[in-house]
Amino acid sequence: MARRTAAPLPEDFEEHIVDIDVGDEMRASFLEYAYSVIYARALPDARDGLKPVQRRILYGMHDMGLRPDRGHVKSSRVVGEVMGRFHPHGDTAIYDALVRQAQSWSLRVPTIDGHGNFGSPDDPPAAMRYTECRMSPAAVAMTATIDEDTVDFRPNYDGREVEPSVLPAAIPHLVVNGAAGIAVGMATNIAPHNLIETIQALRHLITHPKADLDALMRFIPGPDLPTGGKIIGLDGIRDAYETGRGSFKMRATTRIESVSTRRKGIVVTELPYGVGTERVIEAIKKLVQSKKLQGIADVKDLTDREKGLRLVIEVKNGFHPEALLEQLFKSTPMEDSFAINAVALVDGQPRTLGLKEMLEVFLAHRFDVVRRRSTFRRGKAADRLHLVEGLLLAILDIDEVIQLIRASDNAEAARERLMTVFDLTEIQANYILDMPLRRLTKFSKLELDKERDELVAVIAGLDEILGDENRLRKVVSEELAEVAKTYGTPRRTVLLESSGVVTTSSATPLEVADDPCHVFLSSSGLLARTTDVEPLGDAGERARHDVISSHVTATARGEVGVLTTHGRVLKLNVLDLPTLPRTANHPNLQGGAPVGEFLTLEAGERPLGLTTFAADSPGLALGTAQGVVKRVKPEYLSNKDDWDVIALADGDQVVGALELRTGTEELCFITDDAQLLHFGAEAVRPQGRSGGGIAGIKLSGNAKAAWFGVVEGPAAEAVVVTVSGASTALPGTESGMVKVTPFVEYPGKGRATGGVRCHRFLKGEDTLVFAWAGRAPARAAAASGAPVDLPAADGKRDGSGVPGSQPITACAGPVAG
């Protein structure tokens, strides 16, 4: 293949080589690039608060007619239009700016109404071919009156079209939506503010041009971030408002809730501006994995469109949520800082602006817009008035006008004769010649008279605005008030002088201390603990629609056992139980959690009582349906989570189980055939866990023990509650006959005897459907937990009782402290 060679240079060719210093060329080129970035891309104009790309997007959409009352169009269509006509810097830059203008978490007052996936604080948006957009109502306010010569236009990048150098901007966009941008050698970062507060400050500045910063801060106390949250400390805000530079701390909005029946959690509903949930979750995971943060069980992001942001941080049992929250603020983006650097273009030059300067620049722009708009509208009204006056002159002699036109050789001759005869201008004569004959009616004369009067009034009003500075200021103030009414929303960000959170070093430790506490079991199977061991009051009053069937004193990090009808003890960590507040020494057990949340019970198995694992305890006392009684030695402690404490015969079950306090209590059986037997606990020899117990009460026929328990304290302070009914009735369907009898009415007998009768059955009754003995005053509850009134103790141990109001399923006396 033949090689191609360059053509020889002509003989008269002269070289022109210019020697340029590389340093000078680099400086000049870089300076030109820097100017381009500063003025054409990165910094907003202080008048409308928009960067060139944002302004071109809004103007392009205005030109395309994408009003809020029109349908959405593909974002790619808008991007292509803006790139082809105004902004030749690539579709990515244009789409990124368009997306940000549509994000409610980025702008306080979004200017674009987006349809589709426009991203989140953590995730990017979908591609422009998948999303749609149109102008938001606020964008209409930004571009309104742009066709009335209110702003200057300049050639676009190729000189074929023109674009606005600034928008009329009825909204103070720079202050309300803020700005962020990085130029060459400078950057800007302005926080968003509340529209209503900003306009209130603007209106105050209109009437008081010499107002100082303190006066303006009465209306604008601080930023109002789109994501809400809290701002901690206001000193940095005042510095920023005064000098244009300052910083403040942003903090998430949180609350501590019971996220489950067993655990509390920190629920985050608002995050600092610019922080997303995934960023917080990632920071928490890193801290937990590196063991720098303890006490967190799980983190769940439950955010959705209906409920908004909801980040749930579950706290492990044994840790104080308040102390853990303080650590999260220190170590994660749940607390972040915002550095204000208010740099914007003023008269084409970058300047650092304080709050008052930003407001003054916007007001000067609005004054100029309203003045230019009034001039434009006055010119339009004057032109129309000129035509109307010419029509009125022609209508007065309409016949002569028609005759004059018919007699003219051509339109030019007609025009000249109209101007000469009726003293009309060329514009008026042309308008008359172009006017349809149907307009030349009597009714048209009335309409023209009315229109002339209206135009005169409009021109007078516009002349007043143009000629009176106070009138101009009033118009601008009224228009701003209408903008605030139309587009304003309540403040979202809470401003705090200080954090309001007590630090862990000075008050609350991170982990729960192993302090003494009470553990409760209610008749409806609820478990709970209190945070102290103050003397306890009446069980019925404290339980609130439930009664406390058992309670023990333990420690917050200790263990207790749950005694069941199957003769088992199930181990339970006290820390797992929900903590109840003490309200006037009356904790509400309705805030407790069911036993099934903590323990796995067998079919038909029910909890009966609580026990501790103290080595000095007198042990347990149990009674079964077959009349067996057993005391268990205190050395029953086991490393297992559950174990048997009695060997039950076939068909037998425990009807009562409790931990003895002194070992000298009075044990009591009540059978379903109304026999009561009580004897001292000393009469029962303690056994090991494998023992089957000894005879407690002698049963007759098919009778069974209905209740077993202990009567503490003086016998004179105890009562016996019995409820009679029919064995053929369905359980819980009849109230029966209720009787309350002083315990002293029943003499004690030896163990393994038959006892004495405690209730006399009426006709149709053959069994006790409920029985209980204990300290007075007794409180009863139905199966629903609702309280049931008991009759007074009548003193007749062999009485038949009175009709009950509803079936009783539980009964308890005061809880001993």
C-alpha positions in Angstrom: 0.0 0.0 0.0 1.4 3.4 -1.0 2.1 5.8 1.9 0.3 9.1 2.0 2.5 12.1 2.2 1.6 15.7 3.1 1.4 18.2 0.2 4.4 20.5 -0.1 4.0 24.0 1.3 3.8 26.8 -1.2 6.9 28.8 -1.7 5.3 32.1 -0.4 4.2 30.4 2.8 5.2 32.3 6.0 5.1 30.8 9.5 3.3 32.8 12.2 4.4 31.4 15.5 3.5 33.4 18.6 5.5 32.8 21.8 3.2 32.7 24.8 4.3 32.2 28.4 2.7 29.0 29.7 2.1 30.4 33.1 0.2 33.4 31.7 -1.9 31.1 29.5 -2.7 28.8 32.4 -3.7 31.8 34.6 -5.9 33.3 31.8 -7.6 30.1 30.9 -8.2 29.1 34.5 -9.5 32.5 35.3 -12.0 32.3 32.4 -13.1 28.9 33.6 -13.5 30.1 37.1 -15.6 33.1 36.0 -17.8 30.7 34.0 -18.4 28.4 36.9 -19.1 31.2 39.3 -21.5 33.3 37.2 -23.0 30.7 34.9 -23.4 27.6 37.0 -22.7 27.4 40.7 -23.9 30.6 42.5 -27.5 31.8 42.7 -28.7 35.3 41.9 -29.7 37.0 45.1 -32.8 38.5 43.3 -34.6 35.3 42.4 -32.5 32.9 44.3 -31.9 30.6 41.3 -28.9 29.3 39.6 -28.9 29.6 35.8 -29.9 26.0 35.2 -32.8 26.3 37.7 -33.9 29.5 36.0 -33.7 28.0 32.6 -35.7 24.9 33.7 -38.6 27.1 35.1 -38.6 29.4 32.1 -38.5 26.5 29.6 -41.4 24.8 31.3 -43.3 28.2 31.4 -42.6 28.5 27.6 -43.8 24.9 27.1 -47.1 25.7 28.9 -46.6 23.0 31.6 -48.9 24.7 34.1 -50.1 23.0 37.3 -53.6 22.5 35.6 -52.0 20.7 32.7 -50.9 17.1 32.5 -47.4 15.9 33.4 -44.9 15.3 30.6 -41.8 13.2 30.5 -38.9 14.7 32.3 -36.6 13.9 29.3 -38.7 16.2 27.2 -38.1 19.1 29.5 -34.4 18.3 29.8 -34.1 18.1 26.0 -35.9 21.4 25.5 -33.8 23.2 28.1 -30.5 21.7 26.9 -31.2 22.5 23.2 -32.4 26.1 23.8 -30.7 27.4 26.9 -28.3 25.2 28.8 -25.6 23.3 26.7 -23.9 21.7 29.7 -25.3 18.1 29.4 -28.5 16.4 30.3 -27.2 15.0 33.6 -26.7 18.5 35.2 -30.1 19.6 34.0 -32.0 16.5 35.3 -30.2 16.7 38.6 -31.3 20.3 39.1 -34.9 19.4 38.0 -35.1 16.5 40.4 -33.9 18.6 43.4 -36.6 21.3 42.6 -39.2 18.5 42.9 -38.0 17.0 46.2 -40.0 18.0 49.2 -37.1 17.0 51.5 -34.7 19.3 49.6 -36.7 22.5 49.1 -39.1 24.0 51.6 -41.3 25.2 48.7 -40.8 22.8 45.7 -41.1 24.5 42.3 -41.7 21.4 40.3 -44.5 18.9 40.7 -42.9 15.5 40.1 -44.7 12.3 39.2 -42.8 9.0 39.6 -39.7 8.0 41.5 -37.8 11.2 42.3 -35.5 9.4 44.8 -35.2 9.8 48.6 -32.5 11.3 50.9 -30.6 8.0 50.4 -31.5 6.8 46.9 -31.1 8.5 43.5 -34.1 9.1 41.3 -35.2 7.0 38.4 -34.0 7.9 34.9 -35.5 10.9 33.2 -37.3 8.6 30.7 -39.4 7.1 33.6 -40.4 10.3 35.5 -42.8 13.0 34.6 -43.1 16.6 35.7 -44.8 20.0 35.5 -44.7 23.3 37.2 -45.8 23.5 40.8 -48.1 26.4 41.8 -45.1 28.1 43.4 -43.3 28.0 40.0 -46.2 30.0 38.5 -45.5 32.7 41.1 -41.8 32.7 40.2 -42.5 33.2 36.5 -45.7 35.3 36.7 -45.7 38.6 34.7 -42.5 37.6 32.9 -44.2 38.5 29.6 -44.9 42.1 30.8 -41.4 43.4 30.4 -40.6 42.9 34.1 -37.1 41.6 33.6 -34.3 41.9 31.0 -33.7 39.2 28.4 -30.4 38.3 26.9 -29.3 36.1 24.0 -28.9 32.4 24.6 -25.7 30.5 24.0 -26.0 30.5 20.2 -27.7 33.9 19.8 -30.8 32.4 18.2 -33.2 33.0 21.1 -33.4 35.1 24.2 -33.6 34.0 27.9 -34.4 35.9 31.0 -31.4 37.1 33.1 -33.6 36.8 36.2 -37.2 35.8 37.0 -39.8 38.1 38.4 -39.9 35.8 41.5 -42.8 36.7 43.7 -41.4 34.2 46.2 -38.2 35.0 48.1 -36.6 31.8 46.8 -33.1 32.4 48.1 -34.2 32.7 51.8 -37.1 30.2 51.7 -35.4 27.4 49.7 -31.8 28.1 50.4 -29.0 27.2 48.0 -26.0 25.0 47.8 -23.2 25.1 45.3 -19.4 24.8 44.9 -17.6 27.2 42.5 -13.9 27.8 42.0 -12.4 29.3 45.1 -15.8 29.8 46.8 -19.0 28.0 47.8 -22.4 28.8 49.0 -24.6 27.0 51.5 -27.9 28.7 52.6 -30.4 27.1 54.9 -34.1 27.0 54.0 -36.6 29.1 56.0 -40.4 29.4 56.5 -42.2 31.3 53.8 -44.7 32.9 56.1 -42.0 34.1 58.6 -39.8 35.4 55.7 -42.7 37.4 54.2 -43.6 38.8 57.6 -40.0 40.1 57.9 -40.1 41.5 54.4 -43.3 43.4 55.1 -41.8 44.8 58.3 -38.7 45.8 56.3 -41.0 47.6 53.8 -42.6 49.8 56.5 -39.4 50.0 58.6 -36.4 50.2 56.2 -34.0 50.9 59.0 -35.0 47.9 61.1 -32.1 46.1 62.7 -31.3 42.4 62.8 -33.0 41.8 66.2 -36.2 43.2 64.8 -36.1 40.9 61.8 -35.3 37.9 63.9 -38.5 38.4 65.8 -40.1 37.3 62.6 -37.4 34.8 61.4 -36.0 33.2 64.6 -34.2 30.6 62.6 -34.2 28.2 59.6 -37.2 26.0 58.9 -35.8 22.8 57.4 -37.9 20.7 54.9 -37.3 17.6 57.0 -38.3 19.2 60.3 -36.2 18.0 63.2 -34.8 20.3 65.9 -32.1 23.0 65.9 -30.0 23.0 69.0 -28.4 26.4 70.0 -29.2 29.7 68.4 -26.0 31.6 68.7 -24.6 30.3 65.4 -27.8 31.3 63.7 -27.5 34.9 64.8 -23.8 35.0 63.6 -24.9 33.7 60.2 -27.7 36.3 59.9 -25.3 39.1 60.8 -22.2 38.2 58.9 -23.4 35.6 56.3 -21.3 32.9 58.0 -22.2 30.6 60.9 -23.3 27.1 61.9 -25.9 25.3 64.0 -26.6 21.8 65.1 -29.6 19.8 63.8 -31.0 16.9 65.8 -33.5 14.2 64.9 -37.0 14.2 66.4 -37.4 11.1 68.6 -39.7 9.6 71.2 -39.4 6.6 73.4 -42.1 4.0 73.0 -43.0 0.4 73.9 -42.3 -1.1 70.5 -43.4 -4.5 71.8 -44.8 -6.0 75.0 -41.2 -6.8 76.1 -39.1 -4.0 74.8 -38.9 -0.3 74.6 -37.5 1.5 71.6 -36.4 4.9 70.2 -38.7 5.9 67.4 -37.2 8.5 65.0 -39.9 10.5 63.1 -37.7 13.3 61.7 -34.0 13.4 60.7 -31.6 16.3 60.2 -31.7 18.1 56.9 -29.9 16.0 54.2 -29.7 12.9 56.3 -31.5 9.7 55.3 -32.5 6.6 57.2 -30.0 4.3 55.5 -27.1 6.5 56.5 -28.2 6.4 60.1 -28.8 2.6 60.0 -25.3 2.1 58.5 -23.7 4.2 61.2 -25.5 2.3 63.9 -24.5 -1.1 62.5 -20.8 -0.1 62.3 -20.8 1.1 65.9 -22.5 -2.1 67.1 -20.2 -4.4 65.1 -17.2 -2.6 66.5 -18.6 -2.8 70.0 -18.5 0.9 70.5 -22.3 1.0 71.1 -24.2 -1.4 73.3 -27.8 -1.8 74.1 -29.3 -2.0 70.6 -31.3 -5.1 69.7 -32.5 -4.2 66.2 -33.1 -1.3 63.8 -36.1 -1.3 61.5 -37.0 1.3 58.8 -40.8 1.4 58.8 -41.0 4.5 56.6 -43.9 4.7 54.1 -45.8 7.3 52.2 -48.8 7.3 54.5 -47.1 7.6 57.9 -44.0 9.3 56.8 -40.5 8.6 58.3 -40.5 6.0 61.1 -37.1 4.5 62.1 -37.5 2.2 65.1 -34.4 1.4 67.2 -35.2 -1.4 69.6 -33.4 -1.2 73.0 -32.2 -4.3 74.8 -33.6 -5.0 78.2 -31.4 -3.7 80.9 -30.4 -0.4 79.1 -31.9 3.0 79.6 -33.3 4.3 76.3 -32.6 7.9 77.3 -28.9 7.3 77.9 -28.7 5.3 74.7 -30.3 8.1 72.7 -27.7 10.5 74.0 -25.0 8.2 72.7 -26.7 8.0 69.3 -26.8 11.8 69.0 -23.1 11.9 69.7 -22.0 9.0 67.4 -24.4 9.0 64.5 -25.9 11.4 61.9 -29.0 11.7 64.1 -27.2 14.9 65.1 -25.5 16.9 62.4 -24.3 20.4 61.8 -25.1 22.9 59.1 -22.6 25.5 58.1 -24.1 28.6 56.6 -22.1 30.5 53.9 -24.5 32.9 52.3 -22.7 33.7 49.0 -24.9 34.9 46.1 -24.5 37.2 43.0 -25.4 40.8 43.6 -25.2 43.0 40.5 -23.2 40.3 38.8 -20.6 40.0 41.6 -20.4 37.3 44.3 -21.0 38.7 47.8 -21.5 37.2 51.3 -24.8 38.4 52.5 -26.4 38.7 55.9 -30.2 38.1 56.5 -31.1 41.8 56.1 -29.0 42.2 52.9 -30.7 39.2 51.3 -34.1 40.6 52.1 -33.2 44.1 50.9 -31.9 42.7 47.5 -35.1 40.8 47.0 -37.3 43.8 47.9 -35.3 46.0 45.5 -36.0 43.4 42.8 -39.7 43.3 43.6 -39.9 47.1 43.5 -38.3 47.1 40.1 -40.5 44.3 38.8 -43.7 46.0 40.0 -42.6 49.3 38.6 -41.7 47.8 35.2 -45.0 45.8 35.2 -47.0 49.0 36.0 -45.2 50.8 33.1 -45.9 48.0 30.7 -49.6 47.8 31.8 -50.0 51.5 31.6 -48.6 51.6 28.1 -51.0 48.8 27.1 -54.0 50.6 28.7 -53.0 53.9 27.1 -52.8 52.3 23.6 -56.2 50.7 24.1 -57.7 54.0 25.3 -56.3 55.7 22.3 -58.2 53.2 20.0 -61.4 53.4 22.1 -61.4 57.2 21.8 -61.0 57.0 18.0 -63.9 54.5 17.8 -66.1 56.8 19.9 -65.4 59.7 17.5 -66.2 57.5 14.5 -69.4 56.2 16.0 -70.7 59.7 16.6 -70.8 60.3 12.8 -71.0 56.7 11.6 -73.0 57.5 8.5 -70.4 60.1 7.4 -67.6 57.6 8.1 -69.2 54.9 5.9 -69.9 57.4 3.1 -66.3 58.7 3.3 -64.9 55.1 3.0 -67.2 54.2 0.1 -66.2 57.3 -1.7 -62.5 56.6 -1.4 -60.6 55.0 -4.3 -58.5 52.7 -2.0 -57.7 52.1 1.6 -54.8 54.6 1.6 -57.2 57.4 0.4 -59.8 56.4 3.0 -57.2 56.5 5.8 -56.0 60.0 4.7 -59.5 61.3 4.6 -60.5 59.8 8.0 -57.4 61.4 9.5 -58.2 64.8 7.9 -61.9 64.9 8.5 -62.1 63.4 12.0 -58.7 64.5 13.3 -57.7 60.9 13.9 -54.2 59.4 14.2 -53.0 56.9 11.7 -53.3 54.1 14.3 -56.9 55.1 15.0 -57.8 55.3 11.3 -56.3 51.9 10.6 -58.2 50.3 13.5 -61.5 51.8 12.2 -60.8 50.5 8.7 -60.1 47.0 10.1 -63.1 46.9 12.4 -66.1 44.7 11.4 -69.4 46.5 10.7 -71.2 44.5 13.4 -69.3 46.5 16.0 -70.9 49.7 14.8 -74.1 49.4 16.9 -75.7 51.4 19.7 -74.7 48.7 22.2 -71.1 48.9 21.1 -71.2 52.6 22.0 -72.3 51.8 25.5 -69.6 49.2 25.9 -67.0 51.6 24.6 -68.0 54.3 27.0 -67.7 51.8 29.9 -64.4 50.5 28.7 -63.1 54.0 28.3 -64.0 54.8 31.9 -62.4 51.7 33.2 -59.2 52.3 31.2 -59.0 55.9 32.6 -59.3 54.5 36.1 -56.7 51.8 35.5 -54.2 54.3 34.1 -54.8 56.6 37.1 -54.1 53.7 39.5 -50.9 52.8 37.6 -49.8 56.4 37.5 -50.2 56.5 41.3 -48.0 53.5 41.7 -45.4 54.9 39.4 -45.5 58.4 40.9 -45.8 57.5 44.6 -43.0 55.4 46.3 -45.3 54.7 49.3 -48.0 53.4 47.0 -45.4 51.2 45.3 -44.3 49.7 48.6 -47.9 49.1 49.7 -48.6 47.1 46.4 -45.5 45.0 47.0 -46.4 44.4 50.6 -50.0 43.3 49.7 -48.7 41.0 47.0 -46.3 39.4 49.4 -49.1 38.9 51.9 -51.1 37.1 49.2 -48.2 34.9 48.4 -47.8 33.9 52.1 -51.5 33.1 52.3 -51.4 31.0 49.1 -48.2 29.1 49.5 -47.3 29.3 53.2 -47.2 26.3 55.5 -46.6 26.0 59.3 -43.1 25.8 60.7 -41.7 22.3 60.8 -38.4 22.7 62.7 -38.3 23.2 66.4 -35.8 25.8 67.7 -34.2 25.1 71.1 -31.7 27.1 73.1 -30.1 23.9 74.4 -30.5 20.2 73.8 -32.8 19.5 76.8 -31.3 16.0 77.1 -29.5 15.0 80.3 -26.1 13.5 79.5 -25.2 10.0 80.8 -22.1 11.2 82.6 -24.1 13.4 84.9 -27.3 11.5 85.5 -28.6 8.4 83.8 -26.2 5.4 83.4 -26.5 3.4 80.2 -27.3 0.1 81.8 -30.2 -0.5 84.3 -28.8 -1.0 87.8 -29.5 -4.1 89.8 -31.9 -2.3 92.1 -34.7 -3.9 94.2 -38.1 -4.1 92.6 -41.5 -5.8 92.8 -42.6 -8.5 90.3 -46.3 -8.9 89.9 -48.6 -11.6 88.4 -52.2 -10.6 87.9 -55.3 -12.8 87.8 -55.6 -12.4 84.0 -52.0 -13.6 83.5 -50.1 -10.3 83.1 -46.5 -9.9 84.3 -44.8 -6.7 85.2 -42.4 -5.1 87.6 -42.1 -1.8 89.4 -38.9 0.3 89.8 -39.0 0.5 93.6 -40.0 -1.4 96.7 -42.0 1.2 98.5 -44.8 -0.1 100.8 -47.7 -1.4 98.6 -51.4 -0.5 98.9 -54.6 -2.3 98.1 -54.3 -4.8 95.3 -57.7 -4.1 93.8 -57.1 -0.4 93.7 -53.6 -0.8 92.3 -54.5 -3.3 89.7 -57.2 -1.2 88.1 -59.7 -3.7 86.7 -57.5 -6.6 87.6 -56.2 -8.2 90.8 -52.7 -9.1 91.7 -52.7 -12.8 92.4 -49.0 -13.1 93.3 -46.0 -10.9 93.9 -42.4 -11.3 95.0 -39.5 -8.9 95.8 -36.5 -9.3 93.4 -33.8 -7.2 91.7 -33.9 -5.7 88.3 -31.2 -8.1 87.0 -32.3 -11.1 89.0 -34.5 -14.1 88.1 -37.9 -15.3 89.4 -39.9 -18.5 88.9 -43.5 -18.9 87.7 -45.4 -21.8 89.4 -48.0 -23.5 87.2 -50.9 -25.9 87.4 -48.7 -28.7 86.0 -46.4 -28.5 89.0 -43.6 -26.8 87.1 -41.3 -23.9 87.9 -40.4 -21.8 84.8 -37.4 -19.5 85.1 -37.9 -15.8 84.0 -35.5 -12.9 83.8 -36.8 -9.8 85.6 -35.2 -7.5 83.0 -37.5 -8.9 80.3 -40.6 -7.7 82.1 -42.2 -4.3 81.3 -41.6 -1.6 83.9 -44.7 0.1 85.2 -44.6 3.6 86.6 -45.7 4.2 90.1 -48.6 6.6 90.1 -49.5 7.6 93.6 -48.2 4.1 94.7 -50.7 2.5 92.3 -49.1 0.8 89.3 -51.5 0.0 86.5 -51.0 -3.7 85.6 -52.9 -3.2 82.4 -49.5 -2.1 81.1 -48.1 -5.5 81.8 -47.4 -8.3 79.3 -49.1 -11.8 79.1 -47.1 -14.7 80.4 -47.2 -16.3 77.0 -44.9 -13.5 75.7 -42.1 -14.8 78.0 -42.7 -18.5 78.7 -44.0 -21.5 76.7 -46.8 -23.2 78.6 -48.2 -26.6 77.9 -51.8 -27.2 76.8 -54.1 -26.5 79.7 -51.3 -25.1 81.8 -51.9 -21.9 83.7 -49.6 -19.7 85.9 -50.5 -19.7 89.7 -47.8 -17.8 91.5 -44.3 -16.4 91.7 -41.2 -17.5 93.6 -37.7 -16.3 94.1 -34.6 -18.5 94.1 -33.3 -17.2 97.5 -31.3 -19.8 99.4 -32.8 -18.6 102.8 -36.4 -19.0 101.6 -38.7 -21.3 103.7 -39.5 -23.0 100.4 -42.7 -23.5 98.4 -46.2 -24.7 99.4 -48.4 -26.5 96.8 -51.8 -28.0 97.0 -53.5 -30.2 94.4 -57.0 -30.9 93.3 -56.8 -34.4 94.9 -56.0 -32.8 98.3 -52.3 -33.4 98.3 -50.1 -30.8 100.0 -46.4 -30.4 99.6 -43.6 -28.2 100.9 -40.5 -28.0 98.7 -37.1 -27.6 100.2 -35.3 -24.4 99.3 -32.4 -26.3 97.7 -34.6 -26.9 94.6 -32.4 -24.4 92.6 -31.5 -25.7 89.2 -29.5 -24.5 86.2 -32.3 -25.5 83.9 -35.0 -23.1 82.6 -37.8 -25.2 83.9 -38.3 -28.2 86.2 -41.0 -30.2 88.1 -41.4 -29.4 91.8 -44.0 -32.1 92.5 -44.8 -35.6 91.2 -48.5 -35.4 90.3 -50.7 -38.5 90.2 -52.7 -39.2 87.0 -55.5 -36.7 86.5 -54.3 -34.4 89.3 -53.2 -30.8 89.0 -51.9 -28.0 91.3 -54.7 -25.6 92.4 -52.5 -23.4 94.5 -48.8 -22.7 94.7 -46.8 -20.0 96.4 -43.6 -19.1 98.2 -43.7 -19.1 102.0 -42.4 -16.0 103.7 -41.8 -17.3 107.3 -42.7 -21.0 107.3 -45.3 -20.4 110.0 -48.2 -19.4 107.8 -51.6 -21.0 107.9 -52.2 -23.3 104.9 -55.8 -23.6 103.7 -57.8 -25.9 101.5 -61.4 -25.2 100.2 -63.1 -28.0 98.3 -65.8 -27.8 95.7 -68.3 -29.5 98.1 -67.9 -26.5 100.5 -65.4 -27.9 103.1 -62.7 -25.7 104.5 -59.6 -26.9 106.3 -56.7 -24.9 107.6 -53.6 -26.0 109.5 -50.1 -24.6 110.2 -47.3 -24.9 107.6 -45.2 -26.6 110.3 -47.4 -29.6 110.0 -46.0 -30.3 106.5 -42.6 -31.9 106.3 -40.5 -30.3 103.5 -39.5 -32.7 100.6 -37.3 -32.6 97.6 -38.4 -31.8 94.0 -39.1 -35.5 93.2 -41.5 -36.0 96.2 -45.2 -36.4 95.6 -46.4 -34.6 98.7 -48.6 -35.8 101.6 -52.3 -35.8 102.4 -53.6 -32.3 103.0 -57.3 -32.6 103.2 -59.6 -35.7 103.3 -62.0 -35.5 100.4 -65.4 -37.2 100.3 -66.8 -39.0 97.3 -65.9 -37.2 94.0 -65.1 -33.9 95.7 -62.0 -32.0 94.7 -60.0 -29.2 96.1 -61.2 -25.9 94.5 -58.6 -23.7 96.1 -55.3 -23.9 98.1 -53.4 -21.0 99.6 -51.9 -19.4 102.6 -53.6 -17.0 105.1 -51.0 -14.5 106.3 -51.2 -12.2 109.3 -53.7 -12.2 112.1 -56.7 -14.4 111.5 -59.0 -11.6 112.5 -58.0 -9.6 109.4 -58.8 -12.5 107.0 -61.9 -13.4 105.2 -63.2 -16.3 103.1 -65.0 -15.7 99.8 -67.2 -18.5 98.4 -69.5 -18.7 95.4 -72.0 -21.5 95.0 -73.6 -22.8 91.8 -74.7 -25.9 89.9 -72.2 -28.3 88.5 -74.3 -28.8 85.4 -74.1 -25.1 84.4 -71.5 -24.0 81.9 -68.5 -22.3 83.6 -68.9 -18.6 83.8 -72.6 -18.5 82.8 -74.1 -17.9 86.2 -73.2 -15.5 89.0 -74.2 -17.9 91.8 -74.6 -17.0 95.5 -71.7 -15.0 96.9 -70.7 -15.1 100.6 -67.9 -13.3 102.5 -67.2 -14.7 105.9 -64.6 -13.8 108.6 -61.8 -16.4 108.6 -62.0 -16.7 112.4 -65.4 -18.3 112.1 -63.6 -21.5 110.9 -61.8 -23.5 113.5 -58.5 -25.1 112.6 -58.2 -28.8 112.4 -55.4 -31.3 111.9 -53.9 -32.0 108.5 -55.5 -34.8 106.5 -58.9 -34.3 108.1 -62.2 -33.3 106.5 -62.5 -29.7 107.7 -65.8 -27.8 108.3 -68.6 -26.7 106.1 -68.1 -23.2 104.7 -71.2 -22.6 102.5 -74.7 -24.0 102.6 -76.1 -24.9 99.2 -79.6 -23.8 98.1 -81.9 -25.9 96.0 -80.3 -26.5 92.6 -76.8 -25.8 93.9 -74.3 -28.6 94.4 -70.8 -27.1 94.1 -68.6 -24.2 94.8 -67.7 -22.5 91.5 -65.1 -20.2 93.2 -63.4 -20.0 96.6 -60.6 -17.9 98.1 -59.3 -17.0 101.5 -56.9 -14.2 102.5 -56.4 -10.8 104.1 -59.2 -8.2 104.0 -60.4 -6.1 102.2 -60.9 -8.6 99.4 -61.3 -7.5 95.8 -62.9 -9.6 93.1 -62.7 -9.5 89.3 -64.6 -11.1 86.4 -63.0 -13.0 83.6 -62.6 -9.7 81.6 -60.7 -8.1 84.5 -63.6 -5.8 85.4 -64.1 -5.3 89.1 -67.0 -7.2 90.9 -68.5 -5.8 94.1 -68.5 -8.2 97.1 -71.1 -8.3 99.9 -70.0 -7.4 103.5 -68.8 -10.2 105.7 -71.9 -11.5 107.4 -70.3 -13.7 110.1 -72.3 -16.9 109.2 -69.9 -19.6 108.2 -72.7 -21.9 107.2 -74.7 -19.2 105.4 -75.9 -19.4 101.7 -74.8 -16.0 100.6 -76.5 -13.4 98.4 -76.9 -13.3 94.6 -73.8 -12.2 92.7 -73.8 -9.4 90.1 -71.6 -11.4 87.6 -69.4 -14.5 87.7 -66.2 -14.1 89.7 -63.0 -15.7 88.4 -60.3 -14.0 90.7 -60.0 -12.6 94.1 -57.1 -11.0 96.1 -56.4 -8.9 99.2 -53.8 -6.2 99.9 -50.3 -6.9 98.8 -47.9 -7.1 101.7 -44.9 -4.8 101.3 
